[in-house]
Amino acid sequence: MRERVRYYPDTDTMYVELREGLIDGGETAGKDLVIFYSEDDVPLAYEIESASQHPEHIEVALKLLRQIDREQRRIAA
């Protein structure tokens, strides 16, 4: 099982992988927040810079990750 949430203490950056896929681009979505998207504009990952200063970004990313996981489990059942 791969890690979907990674924290890099040397840069205080958190990377949250929401879904697997090829990243086609990203956009700044707030202070120190970049959201990466697939070709069809599905969010694939959050990159949170200065993560220790942005619990609000972490909260949103983790809630979305849990929601996606629940949906995928429901579909697989």
N, C-alpha and C positions, 0 to 999 in steps of 0.2 A: 504494500500500500504506500503510495507516495504522499508526501506532506503537501497539504493544500494551503496551509498557512505557514509562512516563513517570516522570521524576524531576523534582521541583520543589525546587531547592536553597534557595530562599528560605524554605521551610517544612520542608525535610528530609523530604519526603513522596514515597513511590513508589506509583504506581498500576499494577497489572498486570491487564490485561484478558484474561481466560481465554477467553471466548466472547462473541460478539455476542448482544444480546438486551436486553429491557426489564428494568431492575432494579425488583424489587417490594419490596425491603427489604434490610436488612443487620443484621448482629449482630457484637458484639464477640467476637472469638475468641481473644484473648490481649492481653497488654500492647501497646498501640499498633497493634493489628491489627483491621481490620474486613473481613468478607467479605460481599460483596453477592450476592444470590440473585435468580433469576427467580421467577415465580409458582409454578412446579412444583419449587421448592427446588433448582435446579441452580446451583452456584456460577458467577457470571459475572465477578467481579473481586475482587482483594485491594487494600486501601488500607493502606499501612504508614506510620504516623507515626513520626517520629524514626528514619527508615530507616537512617541511618548507625550506629545503636546496635542494630539488629536484623538481623544477617546471617542468623539462623536463619529468620526470616519470609521474607526474600528468597529463600533457598535453596528453601524449600518451594513458594513461589509459582512460581518459575522451573521447578522440576522438574515441577509440575503442568501448566504451560503447554506444556512440551516433550512431555509425555505426551499431552495433548489434541491437539497438532499432529500427532503420529505417528498417533494413532487416526483423525483426519480425513483424513490422506493415505492411510492404508490403506483407508478406506471409499471414497474417491474413485477408487482404482486399480481 
